[in-house]
Amino acid sequence: MGKIIFYEDKNFQGQHYECSADCEDLQSHFSRCNSIRVDSDFWVLYEKPNYMGYQYVLTRGEYPDYQRWMGYNDSIRSCRTYNYSSSSSYKMRLYERPDFGGQMMEFMDDCPSVYDRFHHRDIHSCNVMDGYWTMYDQPNYRGRQYFMRPGEYRRFSDWGATCPSIGSFRHVREF
């Protein structure tokens, strides 16, 4: 079972809350989150309750301030835990059009620049066939994050994006 500790202040100071299961509303446990320790598994954190808003994918480690997890602010209101995949294979297909239309490219490894490999910045649909992935709206694993688990995503809104621009992605693995 996973474990994460949320701290109200930077550098693991102030009130803290330990969590070991999915939580759709963290607001009653802390008012702000400025540092985090992930002891096991990996976690997807959400800016709003009910798994909504900006997403942040955190693997085991220490994050002394919210900028270390590429946070836009100190608001974390819900979280989910996932075990690392026992499978060593990762496979995802990206499409330039909704409903798996247009040009398709299959990926099995990390991609620091979607445009350099796919020659498109806009990804309108995706089929994650194996493994967990994190998409970023900017190259080199920067910007907004979108957690992708196995399944079909017929439109970019299915993975929580407001536009189809994807700059990079990588599979979630234990470091």
C-alpha atoms as one frame of an Amber mdcrd trajectory, in Angstrom:
protein
   0.000   0.000   0.000   1.269   3.482  -0.888   2.106   6.237   1.543   2.393
   9.994   1.037   2.870  12.806   3.566   1.585  16.317   2.817   3.103  19.305
   4.663   1.560  22.758   4.854   4.919  24.558   4.755   8.050  24.255   2.619
  10.882  21.909   3.600   8.580  19.453   5.403   7.552  21.925   8.090   4.223
  22.782   9.672   1.172  20.603  10.042   1.245  17.399   8.074  -1.125  14.678
   6.990  -0.224  11.069   6.151  -2.291   9.344   3.510  -2.251   5.724   2.352
  -5.362   5.518   0.167  -7.227   7.478  -2.477  -8.889  10.592  -1.096 -11.418
  12.620  -3.086 -11.334  15.612  -0.715  -8.255  16.530   1.328  -9.519  19.970
   2.357 -10.428  18.893   5.899  -6.851  17.645   6.497  -4.820  20.718   5.455
  -5.393  24.161   3.979  -2.345  24.344   1.718   0.433  22.034   0.565   3.993
  23.274   0.116   6.045  20.081   0.469   5.516  16.345   0.073   7.256  13.058
   0.835   6.280  10.025  -1.234   7.351   6.893   0.645   5.951   4.238  -1.672
   4.116   3.659  -4.931   3.312   6.670  -7.070   0.576   9.208  -6.664  -1.545
  11.419  -8.876  -2.429  14.652  -7.086  -5.200  16.978  -8.180  -5.623  20.703
  -7.624  -9.358  20.338  -6.892 -11.577  17.858  -5.021 -13.040  14.836  -6.805
  -9.909  14.289  -8.927 -10.339  17.476 -10.947  -8.078  20.312 -12.048  -4.338
  20.273 -12.643  -2.708  16.870 -12.206   0.711  16.093 -10.756   2.309  12.653
 -10.990   4.766  12.027  -8.149   7.059   9.040  -7.755   8.924   8.036  -4.606
  11.023  10.889  -3.269  11.057  14.229  -1.508   9.554  17.447  -2.854  10.561
  20.336  -0.518   8.397  22.908  -2.317   5.530  22.792  -4.813   7.735  23.947
  -7.680   9.666  20.649  -7.409   6.587  18.774  -8.595   5.928  21.512 -11.177
   3.018  22.811  -9.141   1.291  26.017 -10.170   0.246  26.794  -6.592  -0.012
  25.237  -3.122  -3.465  23.739  -3.687  -3.774  19.938  -3.511  -7.346  18.798
  -2.866  -7.495  15.122  -3.909  -5.131  12.222  -4.611  -4.976   8.673  -5.950
  -2.324   6.023  -5.472  -1.141   3.462  -8.016   1.251   0.558  -7.788   4.098
   0.422 -10.232   3.291  -1.856 -13.119   4.773  -5.322 -12.811   5.000  -5.334
 -16.595   8.216  -4.049 -18.084   6.518  -3.154 -21.360   4.944   0.161 -22.267
   2.942   0.877 -25.388   0.881   3.849 -26.513  -0.550   5.001 -29.841  -1.074
   8.687 -30.594  -3.387  10.002 -33.311  -3.572  13.390 -34.988  -7.394  13.345
 -35.145 -10.254  12.516 -32.716 -11.611   8.953 -32.564  -8.251   7.459 -33.593
  -8.237   9.117 -36.999  -5.450  10.484 -39.140  -1.790   9.690 -38.795  -0.879
   7.278 -35.988   2.442   6.682 -34.298   3.220   3.989 -31.759   5.546   4.626
 -28.809   7.149   2.255 -26.343   9.625   4.650 -24.758   9.868   8.181 -23.398
   9.641  11.095 -25.816  11.158  14.478 -24.847   9.748  16.173 -27.972   6.547
  14.966 -29.617   7.014  17.331 -32.544  10.510  16.021 -33.321   9.275  12.407
 -33.405   5.665  12.735 -34.623   5.848  16.013 -36.588   2.606  17.125 -34.930
   2.053  19.155 -31.789  -1.642  18.427 -31.568  -2.662  14.981 -30.384  -6.419
  14.497 -30.534  -6.747  10.878 -29.414  -4.680   8.192 -27.762  -4.775   4.483
 -26.995  -2.682   3.441 -23.992  -2.177  -0.252 -24.465   0.319  -1.040 -21.708
   1.774   0.755 -18.705   1.151   4.130 -17.090   2.274   7.341 -18.810   2.523
  11.038 -18.032   1.933  13.515 -20.855   3.192  17.098 -20.606   1.938  20.070
 -22.589   5.513  21.285 -23.240   8.698  19.578 -24.498  11.283  18.137 -22.109
   8.738  16.980 -19.519   7.559  20.447 -18.497   4.206  22.145 -18.086   0.796
  20.692 -17.289   0.743  16.978 -16.638  -1.825  14.395 -17.685  -1.803  10.931
 -16.130  -2.611   8.208 -18.649  -3.531   4.667 -17.614  -4.392   1.851 -20.038
  -7.487   2.661 -22.044  -8.897   4.553 -24.989  -8.961   8.348 -25.027 -11.085
   9.393 -28.017 -10.608  13.143 -27.470  -8.020  15.200 -25.636 -10.694  16.228
 -23.119 -10.881  12.537 -22.073  -7.463  12.893 -20.412  -8.350  16.261 -18.860
  -6.737  18.600 -21.389  -8.356  21.817 -22.598  -6.372  21.795 -25.854  -4.692
  19.044 -27.906  -1.114  20.338 -27.633   1.296  17.731 -26.199   5.006  18.493
 -25.968   6.444  15.344 -24.355   5.594  12.187 -22.441   7.206   9.423 -20.448
   6.144   6.235 -18.790   5.758   6.179 -15.031   8.330   3.960 -13.434  10.135
   3.665 -10.157  13.395   5.595 -10.224
